[in-house]
Amino acid sequence: MAPRPQDLPADHRLRSVVARLPARLQPHHAPCLARLSTEGWRFVEVGAVMTQPFSDDGVAAVVGQPAGDLGAVLDEATAAGVLTERHGQLAFRHDLVRQAIYHEIPQGTRMAIHRMIENLEAADLAVLAVYRGESAGDRPAAPAPAPVPDPPDTPPGLVGWLSPGDLGVGRAQAENILGGVRGTESDGSLAGALSTLAFLAWNQGRVADAVGLQQAAARRAAPGSPPPRHLHLGFGLATMYTAVGAFPRAHETIGDIERGLGPRGAGSVAPHLEGVGGGGDGMAAAALLRSRLSVAIGRWADARRHAAGAAAWSGMLGGAALGVQAELALHDDDLKGGAALLARFQQGPLEAQLMYGVAAGWWRAAQLESAGGGTQAACDIMAPVYGEPAAHTRLLLEEPTSAAWLVRVALELGETAAAERVAAAADQLAASNWEYLSVVSAAAHARALLRRDAATLERLGGEHTHPLGRAEACADAGDILAQGGNRGLARLQLERALAIFECLDGRRHEARVRSRLDDLGSGRRRSRHGDRPVSGWASLTDAERRVADLVARGLSNPEAAKRLFLSRHTVDFHLRQVFRKLNIGSRVELSRLALERDLKPAPSGRHEAVLR
């Protein structure tokens, strides 16, 4: 039975939630919310925590009641206009109402509900992983009755891509196979069992064990042939290699998958697919893996192309690619586009959302909130991770910049205890996996932020296995040095960060670092184009160009100020200068000129030396 989200009187709860809504929405939504009973509040509060849209069955599972008993409560919430039905699922009529309800749930209770939802999803996929002969898109209603698959040569499906939770069923299944309970286990079933244990080890943060078991599974699946003859085995290997910075091995493994597809994507690998449904899925898997690898090595243009190719496929793999596209939109500073992609990802198949762990979806949503100025909202989204970071080891492994990001956000809000918990979990992960530089560097980055250790951050600017990690370390070092009054060294570190971000083509990151350099009054180059003329685009300063770009994309002056970490008055001043230098008088004209400029061929010549 889940704890009741709140034990406050209904009128107090109502006032608190309504107060969080914009003034223009309060007169409409206050009467709707006032119609909810105590049980109605409990229903919508659990629904507000769940992935949107959600099901009444999911709420019933969390509160520990049969779904049929909640029918009257559901009718009450929909009649009140708080919830609505969409394609057989439930959703809030207005997301601001959902957010207001979510943020009024006490943090401890909210974390407990998150954990219950997470465990239910994990158990659901654990059944899927061991259910004989079922694909990842066909979720069974109940676990297979026998502890060992029948027939024994059917290995588990796309196993291991599960959120943390009770995976005992999968472990027992694998151990029974490896123990020879039936005595007739084939190479295929043994490979599946080894793969299951590999992913269990991965979720627990035992990297060497996970990689070794997955390699053994690949060898057992098809002796003498390229490792990823079973698609899910190659998928797992490539993901692990990418996460720990073994980029050449990830590239080779994805190449083996691609070569196994045959000329039309349905060659020798097709008869061996587990958890996916044919050669087309193999092509989607390779594209998805390429997109993740391209993000990791800093080739974001390639990542966009591969992610678009994977997203064109329906089902689990295409849904997972939407998450990658949302991340890339964030780097492009396209927050509206990123939010739309993330919404599609969250409304997609459950397997797609859990493919890289439920915390990865939270992290993307939190990053979008933070980029838009919602630092507290970002922290609230990641509350389960802040509460128990050791339970979300997979996020720290597969997103090497996540630990530092979590610490950075917590410190910004003065939540030192939360930052310390994240750093401690990263330290423990590094101590258990000292031979993997990516894990050690990620932990050192988080700890250096907590200690304000600029020297370590400077070193990590050259040691991180992932380019984004190197750039962020340099930027963090620059910030700490600037706050300590060492403006010269601060400029040097920020220039290092900017050089990497420019090669990554990360517009949001570039703008952030340039703003900090401008605040320092740096003596850096004033323009990439040499001496400025007195009018036209080339006459704009770096600060004016950044303001012009954001306003041309539809942001208001206050929104641009928040994005650039400037005051509203500073943005107003820069925009007046832009209008004068471009000889225009409106934002519409600015948007037209910006579009014409963007349509011109971009100059070539950027190199990737700083990425290596």
ZIKA-V357787 format. One line per field, one symbol per residue. psi: psi as a letter, one per 30 degrees, with the letter a starting at -180 (. if undefined). burial: 1 if it has 16 or more other C-alpha atoms within 10 Angstrom, else 0. A space follows every 50 residues. Layout:
psi = ???
burial = ???
This chain:
psi = kkkkekglkeeeeeeeeefflkeffeeefeeeeffkleeeeeefeeeffl kklllfeeeeeefhlkeffgeeeeeeeeefgellkjhglklkekfeeeee eeffkkeeeeeeeeeeeeeeeeeefeeeefkkgklffjklfllkfkfklj lfgjllbilfillkajgeeeeeeeeeeffhefggkleeeeeeeeeeeeee eeffgieeeeeeeeeeeeeeeikflkehekefeeeeeeeeeeeggieeee eeeeeeeeffflfgghbffefgkkflhaeeeeeeeeeeeeeeeeeefgif eeeeeeeeeeffklaeeeeefeeeeeeeeeefgieeeeeeeeeeeffake eeegegkefeeeeeeeeeeefgfieeeeeeegeeeeeifffheeeeefif geeeeeeeeeeeggieeeeeeeeeeeeeeeefhffjeeeeeeeeeeeeee fhieeeeeeffffkfkeeeeeeeeeeeeeeeefggieeeeeeeeeeeeee eeefhjeeeeeeeeeeeeefhlglkfkfgakkaflleffkleeeeeeeee efggkleeeeeeeghlleeeeeeeeeeeeeffhlglfeeeeeeeeeeffk kkklfklgeff.
burial = 00011100010011001101100001001101111100111111111111 11111101111110001001001101110111110000011100001111 11111010011111111111111111111111111110110010001110 01111111111111111011111111110000001111111111111111 11111111111011111111110001111111111111111111111001 10111111011000111011011111011111111111111111111111 01110111111010111111111111111111111011101111111111 11111111111111111111110011111111111111111111111111 11111111111000000111111111111101100111111111111111 01110111111111111111111111111111000010011111111111 11111111111111111000010000000000000011111111111111 11000010111111100000110110111011000010011001000000 000000000110
